[in-house]
Amino acid sequence: MIYKHSIRISFQDIDAAGVVFFAHFFRYAHEAYEAFMREIRQPLDSLLAEGKIILPIVHTQADYRQPAGYAEPMTVELKVEAIGESSFSLIYDFINAKGDCVTQIKTVHACRDAQTKNKRRIAETLRTELQTYQIAASRD
């Protein structure tokens, strides 16, 4: 399954060339991530308030395929790429009104104990919810 989150490019996010400054795509991705976590009943504010785990991003990558401009509507399609013992990776495809993927971002989140910062196994409730959005492994 794919989680979809709608955005519209803000004027403040445009650079001197008239396109989205690259770093803003990471902010858009994180906004989609927060909305996704609420959707799967694992809201970050609740997880942090419990004080048991944190889910820091430990790796990111991005591919910029086409420019995006001011006021352009975009759909962020979020999928779970992989789920490990103590980490998971997400893929964010930024789809424009024409249906083109203009940017793709990947984030890897580590599950850590909130106090010790040591690795911690992903809770079964979170694992189960993430699996709903996991994409099938590609076969090359």
mmCIF file of the C-alpha atoms, coordinates in Angstrom:
data_MODEL
# 
_entry.id   MODEL 
# 
loop_
_atom_site.group_PDB 
_atom_site.id 
_atom_site.type_symbol 
_atom_site.label_atom_id 
_atom_site.label_alt_id 
_atom_site.label_comp_id 
_atom_site.label_asym_id 
_atom_site.label_entity_id 
_atom_site.label_seq_id 
_atom_site.pdbx_PDB_ins_code 
_atom_site.Cartn_x 
_atom_site.Cartn_y 
_atom_site.Cartn_z 
_atom_site.occupancy 
_atom_site.B_iso_or_equiv 
_atom_site.pdbx_formal_charge 
_atom_site.auth_seq_id 
_atom_site.auth_comp_id 
_atom_site.auth_asym_id 
_atom_site.auth_atom_id 
_atom_site.pdbx_PDB_model_num 
ATOM 1   C CA . MET A 1 1   ? 0.000  0.000  0.000   1.00 0.00 ? 1   MET A CA 1 
ATOM 2   C CA . ILE A 1 2   ? 1.111  3.609  -0.602  1.00 0.00 ? 2   ILE A CA 1 
ATOM 3   C CA . TYR A 1 3   ? 0.489  6.505  1.782   1.00 0.00 ? 3   TYR A CA 1 
ATOM 4   C CA . LYS A 1 4   ? -0.269 9.765  -0.073  1.00 0.00 ? 4   LYS A CA 1 
ATOM 5   C CA . HIS A 1 5   ? 0.316  13.248 1.304   1.00 0.00 ? 5   HIS A CA 1 
ATOM 6   C CA . SER A 1 6   ? -0.494 16.438 -0.642  1.00 0.00 ? 6   SER A CA 1 
ATOM 7   C CA . ILE A 1 7   ? 1.677  19.555 -0.629  1.00 0.00 ? 7   ILE A CA 1 
ATOM 8   C CA . ARG A 1 8   ? 1.861  22.811 -2.574  1.00 0.00 ? 8   ARG A CA 1 
ATOM 9   C CA . ILE A 1 9   ? 5.216  24.481 -3.160  1.00 0.00 ? 9   ILE A CA 1 
ATOM 10  C CA . SER A 1 10  ? 5.499  27.662 -1.088  1.00 0.00 ? 10  SER A CA 1 
ATOM 11  C CA . PHE A 1 11  ? 6.992  30.894 -2.413  1.00 0.00 ? 11  PHE A CA 1 
ATOM 12  C CA . GLN A 1 12  ? 9.475  30.935 0.468   1.00 0.00 ? 12  GLN A CA 1 
ATOM 13  C CA . ASP A 1 13  ? 10.903 27.600 -0.745  1.00 0.00 ? 13  ASP A CA 1 
ATOM 14  C CA . ILE A 1 14  ? 11.938 28.903 -4.174  1.00 0.00 ? 14  ILE A CA 1 
ATOM 15  C CA . ASP A 1 15  ? 15.569 29.807 -4.883  1.00 0.00 ? 15  ASP A CA 1 
ATOM 16  C CA . ALA A 1 16  ? 17.011 32.458 -7.218  1.00 0.00 ? 16  ALA A CA 1 
ATOM 17  C CA . ALA A 1 17  ? 16.637 30.085 -10.182 1.00 0.00 ? 17  ALA A CA 1 
ATOM 18  C CA . GLY A 1 18  ? 12.866 29.941 -9.604  1.00 0.00 ? 18  GLY A CA 1 
ATOM 19  C CA . VAL A 1 19  ? 12.760 26.323 -8.455  1.00 0.00 ? 19  VAL A CA 1 
ATOM 20  C CA . VAL A 1 20  ? 12.508 24.565 -5.091  1.00 0.00 ? 20  VAL A CA 1 
ATOM 21  C CA . PHE A 1 21  ? 15.765 24.789 -3.156  1.00 0.00 ? 21  PHE A CA 1 
ATOM 22  C CA . PHE A 1 22  ? 16.865 21.147 -2.847  1.00 0.00 ? 22  PHE A CA 1 
ATOM 23  C CA . ALA A 1 23  ? 16.899 20.972 0.961   1.00 0.00 ? 23  ALA A CA 1 
ATOM 24  C CA . HIS A 1 24  ? 13.214 21.839 1.193   1.00 0.00 ? 24  HIS A CA 1 
ATOM 25  C CA . PHE A 1 25  ? 12.335 18.440 -0.254  1.00 0.00 ? 25  PHE A CA 1 
ATOM 26  C CA . PHE A 1 26  ? 13.691 16.899 2.956   1.00 0.00 ? 26  PHE A CA 1 
ATOM 27  C CA . ARG A 1 27  ? 11.338 19.104 4.988   1.00 0.00 ? 27  ARG A CA 1 
ATOM 28  C CA . TYR A 1 28  ? 8.415  18.071 2.776   1.00 0.00 ? 28  TYR A CA 1 
ATOM 29  C CA . ALA A 1 29  ? 9.419  14.426 3.246   1.00 0.00 ? 29  ALA A CA 1 
ATOM 30  C CA . HIS A 1 30  ? 9.522  14.830 7.011   1.00 0.00 ? 30  HIS A CA 1 
ATOM 31  C CA . GLU A 1 31  ? 6.073  16.464 7.000   1.00 0.00 ? 31  GLU A CA 1 
ATOM 32  C CA . ALA A 1 32  ? 4.778  13.442 5.055   1.00 0.00 ? 32  ALA A CA 1 
ATOM 33  C CA . TYR A 1 33  ? 6.543  11.117 7.530   1.00 0.00 ? 33  TYR A CA 1 
ATOM 34  C CA . GLU A 1 34  ? 4.861  12.794 10.514  1.00 0.00 ? 34  GLU A CA 1 
ATOM 35  C CA . ALA A 1 35  ? 1.444  12.558 8.814   1.00 0.00 ? 35  ALA A CA 1 
ATOM 36  C CA . PHE A 1 36  ? 2.135  8.912  7.916   1.00 0.00 ? 36  PHE A CA 1 
ATOM 37  C CA . MET A 1 37  ? 3.015  8.060  11.511  1.00 0.00 ? 37  MET A CA 1 
ATOM 38  C CA . ARG A 1 38  ? -0.282 9.605  12.664  1.00 0.00 ? 38  ARG A CA 1 
ATOM 39  C CA . GLU A 1 39  ? -2.108 7.598  9.982   1.00 0.00 ? 39  GLU A CA 1 
ATOM 40  C CA . ILE A 1 40  ? -0.647 4.312  11.241  1.00 0.00 ? 40  ILE A CA 1 
ATOM 41  C CA . ARG A 1 41  ? -1.523 5.184  14.855  1.00 0.00 ? 41  ARG A CA 1 
ATOM 42  C CA . GLN A 1 42  ? 2.114  5.741  15.856  1.00 0.00 ? 42  GLN A CA 1 
ATOM 43  C CA . PRO A 1 43  ? 2.215  9.558  16.185  1.00 0.00 ? 43  PRO A CA 1 
ATOM 44  C CA . LEU A 1 44  ? 5.678  10.886 16.892  1.00 0.00 ? 44  LEU A CA 1 
ATOM 45  C CA . ASP A 1 45  ? 4.499  13.234 19.631  1.00 0.00 ? 45  ASP A CA 1 
ATOM 46  C CA . SER A 1 46  ? 3.035  10.294 21.552  1.00 0.00 ? 46  SER A CA 1 
ATOM 47  C CA . LEU A 1 47  ? 6.113  8.128  21.004  1.00 0.00 ? 47  LEU A CA 1 
ATOM 48  C CA . LEU A 1 48  ? 8.357  10.914 22.274  1.00 0.00 ? 48  LEU A CA 1 
ATOM 49  C CA . ALA A 1 49  ? 6.076  11.687 25.223  1.00 0.00 ? 49  ALA A CA 1 
ATOM 50  C CA . GLU A 1 50  ? 6.232  8.038  26.340  1.00 0.00 ? 50  GLU A CA 1 
ATOM 51  C CA . GLY A 1 51  ? 10.003 8.445  26.593  1.00 0.00 ? 51  GLY A CA 1 
ATOM 52  C CA . LYS A 1 52  ? 10.767 4.847  25.609  1.00 0.00 ? 52  LYS A CA 1 
ATOM 53  C CA . ILE A 1 53  ? 12.078 5.131  22.053  1.00 0.00 ? 53  ILE A CA 1 
ATOM 54  C CA . ILE A 1 54  ? 13.350 7.624  19.533  1.00 0.00 ? 54  ILE A CA 1 
ATOM 55  C CA . LEU A 1 55  ? 13.476 7.080  15.767  1.00 0.00 ? 55  LEU A CA 1 
ATOM 56  C CA . PRO A 1 56  ? 16.353 9.234  14.476  1.00 0.00 ? 56  PRO A CA 1 
ATOM 57  C CA . ILE A 1 57  ? 17.122 9.418  10.786  1.00 0.00 ? 57  ILE A CA 1 
ATOM 58  C CA . VAL A 1 58  ? 20.553 7.863  10.282  1.00 0.00 ? 58  VAL A CA 1 
ATOM 59  C CA . HIS A 1 59  ? 20.804 8.013  6.485   1.00 0.00 ? 59  HIS A CA 1 
ATOM 60  C CA . THR A 1 60  ? 19.260 10.019 3.657   1.00 0.00 ? 60  THR A CA 1 
ATOM 61  C CA . GLN A 1 61  ? 19.627 10.165 -0.090  1.00 0.00 ? 61  GLN A CA 1 
ATOM 62  C CA . ALA A 1 62  ? 17.866 12.045 -2.845  1.00 0.00 ? 62  ALA A CA 1 
ATOM 63  C CA . ASP A 1 63  ? 17.544 11.988 -6.610  1.00 0.00 ? 63  ASP A CA 1 
ATOM 64  C CA . TYR A 1 64  ? 16.354 15.199 -8.245  1.00 0.00 ? 64  TYR A CA 1 
ATOM 65  C CA . ARG A 1 65  ? 14.860 14.383 -11.638 1.00 0.00 ? 65  ARG A CA 1 
ATOM 66  C CA . GLN A 1 66  ? 12.950 17.537 -12.625 1.00 0.00 ? 66  GLN A CA 1 
ATOM 67  C CA . PRO A 1 67  ? 12.626 21.047 -11.213 1.00 0.00 ? 67  PRO A CA 1 
ATOM 68  C CA . ALA A 1 68  ? 9.523  22.051 -9.268  1.00 0.00 ? 68  ALA A CA 1 
ATOM 69  C CA . GLY A 1 69  ? 8.237  25.620 -9.102  1.00 0.00 ? 69  GLY A CA 1 
ATOM 70  C CA . TYR A 1 70  ? 6.149  27.966 -7.020  1.00 0.00 ? 70  TYR A CA 1 
ATOM 71  C CA . ALA A 1 71  ? 2.542  26.926 -6.229  1.00 0.00 ? 71  ALA A CA 1 
ATOM 72  C CA . GLU A 1 72  ? 3.020  23.577 -7.933  1.00 0.00 ? 72  GLU A CA 1 
ATOM 73  C CA . PRO A 1 73  ? 0.823  20.895 -6.364  1.00 0.00 ? 73  PRO A CA 1 
ATOM 74  C CA . MET A 1 74  ? 2.620  17.709 -5.472  1.00 0.00 ? 74  MET A CA 1 
ATOM 75  C CA . THR A 1 75  ? 1.656  14.330 -4.066  1.00 0.00 ? 75  THR A CA 1 
ATOM 76  C CA . VAL A 1 76  ? 4.202  12.685 -1.826  1.00 0.00 ? 76  VAL A CA 1 
ATOM 77  C CA . GLU A 1 77  ? 3.857  8.918  -2.162  1.00 0.00 ? 77  GLU A CA 1 
ATOM 78  C CA . LEU A 1 78  ? 5.429  7.233  0.858   1.00 0.00 ? 78  LEU A CA 1 
ATOM 79  C CA . LYS A 1 79  ? 6.293  3.534  0.908   1.00 0.00 ? 79  LYS A CA 1 
ATOM 80  C CA . VAL A 1 80  ? 8.183  1.359  3.369   1.00 0.00 ? 80  VAL A CA 1 
ATOM 81  C CA . GLU A 1 81  ? 11.190 -0.073 1.558   1.00 0.00 ? 81  GLU A CA 1 
ATOM 82  C CA . ALA A 1 82  ? 12.567 -2.351 4.282   1.00 0.00 ? 82  ALA A CA 1 
ATOM 83  C CA . ILE A 1 83  ? 12.081 -3.266 7.933   1.00 0.00 ? 83  ILE A CA 1 
ATOM 84  C CA . GLY A 1 84  ? 14.984 -4.665 9.924   1.00 0.00 ? 84  GLY A CA 1 
ATOM 85  C CA . GLU A 1 85  ? 15.338 -5.651 13.567  1.00 0.00 ? 85  GLU A CA 1 
ATOM 86  C CA . SER A 1 86  ? 16.043 -2.101 14.742  1.00 0.00 ? 86  SER A CA 1 
ATOM 87  C CA . SER A 1 87  ? 15.602 0.094  11.659  1.00 0.00 ? 87  SER A CA 1 
ATOM 88  C CA . PHE A 1 88  ? 13.336 0.789  8.708   1.00 0.00 ? 88  PHE A CA 1 
ATOM 89  C CA . SER A 1 89  ? 13.687 2.675  5.435   1.00 0.00 ? 89  SER A CA 1 
ATOM 90  C CA . LEU A 1 90  ? 11.129 4.820  3.682   1.00 0.00 ? 90  LEU A CA 1 
ATOM 91  C CA . ILE A 1 91  ? 10.878 5.987  0.070   1.00 0.00 ? 91  ILE A CA 1 
ATOM 92  C CA . TYR A 1 92  ? 9.188  9.285  -0.797  1.00 0.00 ? 92  TYR A CA 1 
ATOM 93  C CA . ASP A 1 93  ? 8.240  9.893  -4.442  1.00 0.00 ? 93  ASP A CA 1 
ATOM 94  C CA . PHE A 1 94  ? 7.262  13.494 -5.219  1.00 0.00 ? 94  PHE A CA 1 
ATOM 95  C CA . ILE A 1 95  ? 4.699  13.291 -8.016  1.00 0.00 ? 95  ILE A CA 1 
ATOM 96  C CA . ASN A 1 96  ? 3.694  16.416 -9.950  1.00 0.00 ? 96  ASN A CA 1 
ATOM 97  C CA . ALA A 1 97  ? 0.317  17.117 -11.591 1.00 0.00 ? 97  ALA A CA 1 
ATOM 98  C CA . LYS A 1 98  ? 1.511  15.438 -14.815 1.00 0.00 ? 98  LYS A CA 1 
ATOM 99  C CA . GLY A 1 99  ? 2.232  12.225 -12.929 1.00 0.00 ? 99  GLY A CA 1 
ATOM 100 C CA . ASP A 1 100 ? 6.018  12.565 -13.138 1.00 0.00 ? 100 ASP A CA 1 
ATOM 101 C CA . CYS A 1 101 ? 8.281  11.748 -10.200 1.00 0.00 ? 101 CYS A CA 1 
ATOM 102 C CA . VAL A 1 102 ? 10.313 14.952 -9.848  1.00 0.00 ? 102 VAL A CA 1 
ATOM 103 C CA . THR A 1 103 ? 12.266 13.904 -6.753  1.00 0.00 ? 103 THR A CA 1 
ATOM 104 C CA . GLN A 1 104 ? 12.782 10.704 -4.809  1.00 0.00 ? 104 GLN A CA 1 
ATOM 105 C CA . ILE A 1 105 ? 14.057 10.669 -1.245  1.00 0.00 ? 105 ILE A CA 1 
ATOM 106 C CA . LYS A 1 106 ? 15.021 7.751  0.953   1.00 0.00 ? 106 LYS A CA 1 
ATOM 107 C CA . THR A 1 107 ? 15.345 7.934  4.736   1.00 0.00 ? 107 THR A CA 1 
ATOM 108 C CA . VAL A 1 108 ? 16.570 5.263  7.123   1.00 0.00 ? 108 VAL A CA 1 
ATOM 109 C CA . HIS A 1 109 ? 15.247 5.454  10.691  1.00 0.00 ? 109 HIS A CA 1 
ATOM 110 C CA . ALA A 1 110 ? 16.913 3.682  13.618  1.00 0.00 ? 110 ALA A CA 1 
ATOM 111 C CA . CYS A 1 111 ? 14.966 2.563  16.657  1.00 0.00 ? 111 CYS A CA 1 
ATOM 112 C CA . ARG A 1 112 ? 16.859 3.618  19.787  1.00 0.00 ? 112 ARG A CA 1 
ATOM 113 C CA . ASP A 1 113 ? 16.202 3.538  23.507  1.00 0.00 ? 113 ASP A CA 1 
ATOM 114 C CA . ALA A 1 114 ? 15.274 7.089  24.481  1.00 0.00 ? 114 ALA A CA 1 
ATOM 115 C CA . GLN A 1 115 ? 17.497 7.064  27.570  1.00 0.00 ? 115 GLN A CA 1 
ATOM 116 C CA . THR A 1 116 ? 20.589 5.063  26.578  1.00 0.00 ? 116 THR A CA 1 
ATOM 117 C CA . LYS A 1 117 ? 20.439 5.731  22.804  1.00 0.00 ? 117 LYS A CA 1 
ATOM 118 C CA . ASN A 1 118 ? 21.304 2.043  22.272  1.00 0.00 ? 118 ASN A CA 1 
ATOM 119 C CA . LYS A 1 119 ? 19.703 -0.007 19.494  1.00 0.00 ? 119 LYS A CA 1 
ATOM 120 C CA . ARG A 1 120 ? 16.283 -1.291 20.335  1.00 0.00 ? 120 ARG A CA 1 
ATOM 121 C CA . ARG A 1 121 ? 14.096 -3.802 18.540  1.00 0.00 ? 121 ARG A CA 1 
ATOM 122 C CA . ILE A 1 122 ? 11.182 -2.239 16.683  1.00 0.00 ? 122 ILE A CA 1 
ATOM 123 C CA . ALA A 1 123 ? 7.993  -2.784 18.691  1.00 0.00 ? 123 ALA A CA 1 
ATOM 124 C CA . GLU A 1 124 ? 5.614  -5.315 17.147  1.00 0.00 ? 124 GLU A CA 1 
ATOM 125 C CA . THR A 1 125 ? 2.805  -2.740 16.934  1.00 0.00 ? 125 THR A CA 1 
ATOM 126 C CA . LEU A 1 126 ? 5.002  -0.404 14.878  1.00 0.00 ? 126 LEU A CA 1 
ATOM 127 C CA . ARG A 1 127 ? 6.386  -3.296 12.789  1.00 0.00 ? 127 ARG A CA 1 
ATOM 128 C CA . THR A 1 128 ? 2.860  -4.509 11.959  1.00 0.00 ? 128 THR A CA 1 
ATOM 129 C CA . GLU A 1 129 ? 1.726  -1.031 10.873  1.00 0.00 ? 129 GLU A CA 1 
ATOM 130 C CA . LEU A 1 130 ? 4.862  -0.482 8.768   1.00 0.00 ? 130 LEU A CA 1 
ATOM 131 C CA . GLN A 1 131 ? 4.386  -3.853 7.030   1.00 0.00 ? 131 GLN A CA 1 
ATOM 132 C CA . THR A 1 132 ? 1.050  -2.644 5.657   1.00 0.00 ? 132 THR A CA 1 
ATOM 133 C CA . TYR A 1 133 ? 2.950  -0.095 3.544   1.00 0.00 ? 133 TYR A CA 1 
ATOM 134 C CA . GLN A 1 134 ? 5.967  -2.240 2.692   1.00 0.00 ? 134 GLN A CA 1 
ATOM 135 C CA . ILE A 1 135 ? 6.739  -2.626 -0.991  1.00 0.00 ? 135 ILE A CA 1 
ATOM 136 C CA . ALA A 1 136 ? 7.686  -5.991 -2.431  1.00 0.00 ? 136 ALA A CA 1 
ATOM 137 C CA . ALA A 1 137 ? 11.412 -6.553 -2.854  1.00 0.00 ? 137 ALA A CA 1 
ATOM 138 C CA . SER A 1 138 ? 12.532 -6.112 -6.448  1.00 0.00 ? 138 SER A CA 1 
ATOM 139 C CA . ARG A 1 139 ? 13.915 -9.114 -8.264  1.00 0.00 ? 139 ARG A CA 1 
ATOM 140 C CA . ASP A 1 140 ? 16.746 -8.275 -10.628 1.00 0.00 ? 140 ASP A CA 1 
# 
